[in-house]
Amino acid sequence: MSKPVVVNIPHQLGRAEARRRIDEGIGRLTQQFAAMGETRHAWEGDILRFAVAAMGQEVNGSVDVRDQEVVLQVTLPGFLAMIASKVKGRIQKEGQILLEDKRKA
């Protein structure tokens, strides 16, 4: 049974900069997963749709880039659905790091 995970990540970067950072981040992620399986992603306006297939499982999702937040939705299949809360926490943390406004540091 699959389980959807939704993560809202606030930011103060503006839509264009948030999208640029996500685009760079998905590129790094794709390189990391390339050896283990297949990855696909495509932008539809300000929504990035993606799929990662590895070890007989496929994870699908979308990243909706908005002016002051990013909404990430991922559908976790089978056994990954059992660890959805851990996955959600990790996505939240990594997303906040990616969208951190480094000018404030």
C-alpha positions in Angstrom: 0.0 0.0 0.0 1.4 3.4 -1.0 1.4 6.4 1.3 1.5 10.1 0.3 3.9 12.4 2.2 3.4 16.1 2.0 6.1 18.6 3.2 5.7 22.3 3.3 9.0 24.2 3.4 8.8 28.0 3.9 11.4 30.2 2.3 12.2 33.9 1.7 14.0 33.5 -1.6 11.3 34.3 -4.0 10.0 31.8 -6.6 12.8 32.2 -9.2 15.7 31.6 -6.7 13.9 28.7 -5.0 13.3 27.1 -8.3 16.9 27.6 -9.3 18.1 25.9 -6.1 15.7 23.0 -6.5 16.8 22.5 -10.1 20.5 22.3 -9.0 19.5 20.0 -6.1 17.6 17.6 -8.3 20.6 17.4 -10.6 22.8 16.3 -7.7 20.2 13.9 -6.6 19.9 12.4 -10.1 23.7 11.8 -10.2 23.6 10.1 -6.8 20.8 7.7 -7.8 22.0 7.1 -11.4 24.1 4.1 -10.3 21.2 2.5 -8.4 18.3 3.0 -10.7 16.4 5.3 -13.1 15.4 8.9 -12.4 13.1 11.1 -14.4 12.1 14.7 -13.8 10.5 17.5 -15.8 9.3 21.0 -15.0 5.6 21.9 -15.8 5.6 25.6 -15.1 6.7 26.0 -11.5 6.0 22.3 -10.6 8.7 19.7 -10.9 7.4 16.2 -11.4 9.8 13.4 -10.7 10.1 9.6 -10.4 12.9 7.4 -9.0 12.9 3.7 -9.7 15.3 1.4 -7.8 15.2 -2.1 -6.4 11.8 -2.8 -7.9 10.2 0.2 -6.2 9.2 3.5 -7.7 8.8 6.8 -5.9 6.8 9.5 -7.6 6.3 13.1 -6.6 6.1 16.7 -7.3 7.7 19.9 -6.0 5.4 23.0 -6.3 7.5 26.1 -6.0 5.6 29.1 -4.7 6.5 32.6 -3.7 7.1 31.9 0.0 7.0 28.1 0.3 7.7 24.9 -1.5 5.2 22.1 -1.3 6.7 18.7 -1.8 4.5 15.6 -2.3 6.0 12.2 -2.5 4.1 8.9 -2.9 6.0 6.1 -1.1 5.4 2.5 -2.2 5.2 -0.6 -0.2 7.8 -1.0 2.5 8.9 2.6 2.2 5.4 3.7 3.3 6.2 2.1 6.7 8.9 4.6 7.3 7.0 7.6 6.0 7.5 9.7 9.2 11.3 9.3 9.0 11.3 10.1 5.3 9.2 13.2 5.9 11.5 14.4 8.6 14.6 13.9 6.4 12.9 15.7 3.4 11.9 18.6 5.7 15.5 19.0 7.0 17.2 18.7 3.6 14.7 21.1 2.0 15.3 23.7 4.7 19.0 23.5 4.1 18.6 23.8 0.4 16.3 26.8 0.7 18.1 28.6 3.5 18.7 32.3 2.9 22.5 32.4 3.2 22.4 36.2 3.2 21.1 36.1 6.8 24.0 34.0 8.1 
